[in-house]
Amino acid sequence: VASLVEHWRVFGRPGYAQFDNDTIFQGTHAHPDVVGRVSRLCLGLGVVPVFVVPHEFGFQSMVETSNGTWQAKVWARFEPGVLPDLQGRSQRYVTALRRHRADRIHPREHAEVFQRNFFGH
């Protein structure tokens, strides 16, 4: 939740956010009538949380492709025990990927608007 808030402060709030089906995103299955923290954050900010069917081709494969590429480009080159190195490599990869895809990334609102509306500044 904190990472999403920080990311949206910097890059703006999207119209939707796509997640895989891990309970860290959707919430626990012990109480099916309770929405998880990530979903509550999204809904509270007017961002539509999108969850996809496990093992679904198409929409789900975008998440899995992204995870697989990150693992190949960042995780596979990680030296165990050197977490700051992993974080630095990951940040460089994500920065380069954002720059490469800049023409396809269109946040719904600019970061200042998000910050002013959500944080009261």
C-alpha positions in Angstrom: 0.0 0.0 0.0 2.8 2.4 0.9 4.6 1.6 -2.3 1.5 2.3 -4.4 0.8 5.6 -2.7 4.5 6.6 -3.2 4.4 5.5 -6.9 1.1 7.4 -7.5 2.4 10.5 -5.8 5.3 10.6 -8.3 3.6 9.4 -11.5 0.0 10.2 -11.0 -3.1 8.0 -10.3 -4.1 5.6 -13.0 -7.7 4.7 -14.0 -7.0 1.1 -13.1 -4.3 -1.1 -11.6 -3.7 -4.6 -12.7 -2.7 -7.3 -10.1 -2.2 -11.0 -10.2 -4.3 -13.1 -7.8 -2.0 -13.3 -4.9 -3.8 -12.6 -1.6 -1.3 -9.8 -0.8 -3.2 -7.8 -3.5 -6.8 -9.0 -3.1 -7.0 -9.9 0.5 -7.4 -13.1 2.5 -9.7 -15.9 1.4 -10.6 -16.7 5.1 -13.2 -13.9 4.9 -14.6 -13.7 1.3 -16.8 -10.7 2.2 -13.8 -8.6 3.2 -11.8 -6.5 0.7 -8.0 -6.4 1.2 -5.9 -3.3 1.9 -4.7 -2.9 -1.7 -8.2 -3.2 -3.1 -9.5 -0.7 -0.4 -6.8 1.8 -1.3 -7.6 1.5 -5.0 -11.3 1.8 -4.5 -10.9 4.7 -2.1 -8.9 6.6 -4.6 -11.1 5.8 -7.6 -8.7 3.4 -9.1 -10.3 0.2 -10.4 -8.4 -2.9 -9.2 -8.3 -5.5 -11.9 -7.7 -9.2 -10.9 -7.5 -11.9 -13.6 -8.3 -15.6 -13.7 -5.3 -17.7 -12.8 -3.7 -19.4 -15.8 -5.7 -17.2 -18.1 -4.1 -16.4 -21.4 -4.3 -12.8 -22.6 -4.7 -10.3 -19.9 -3.0 -12.4 -17.2 -0.1 -13.1 -19.4 0.8 -9.4 -19.4 1.4 -9.7 -15.6 3.3 -13.0 -15.9 5.4 -11.7 -18.8 6.3 -8.6 -16.8 7.3 -10.8 -13.8 9.3 -13.1 -16.0 11.2 -10.3 -17.7 12.0 -8.7 -14.3 13.2 -12.0 -13.0 15.4 -12.6 -16.0 16.8 -9.0 -16.2 17.1 -8.3 -12.4 16.6 -11.3 -10.1 18.7 -13.8 -12.0 21.7 -11.4 -11.7 21.2 -10.9 -8.0 24.0 -11.8 -5.6 22.4 -13.4 -2.5 22.8 -11.3 0.6 23.3 -8.0 -1.2 19.8 -6.5 -1.0 20.8 -2.8 -1.8 22.4 -4.1 -5.0 19.1 -5.9 -6.0 17.1 -2.7 -5.2 19.5 -0.6 -7.3 19.3 -3.0 -10.2 15.6 -3.1 -10.0 15.2 0.7 -9.9 17.5 1.1 -12.9 15.5 -1.6 -14.8 12.1 0.0 -14.0 13.4 3.5 -14.9 14.7 2.3 -18.2 11.4 0.4 -18.9 9.3 3.5 -18.0 11.5 5.6 -20.4 11.1 3.0 -23.1 7.3 2.9 -22.7 6.7 6.6 -21.9 4.4 7.1 -24.9 2.1 4.3 -23.6 1.9 5.5 -20.0 -0.8 8.1 -19.5 -1.7 8.7 -15.8 -5.3 9.9 -15.4 -4.2 12.7 -13.1 -0.9 14.6 -12.6 1.0 13.8 -9.5 0.4 17.2 -7.9 -3.4 16.8 -8.3 -3.2 13.4 -6.6 -1.1 14.7 -3.8 -3.4 17.7 -3.2 -6.6 15.7 -3.3 -5.4 12.7 -1.3 -3.0 14.2 1.2 -4.7 17.6 1.6 -1.7 19.7 0.5 
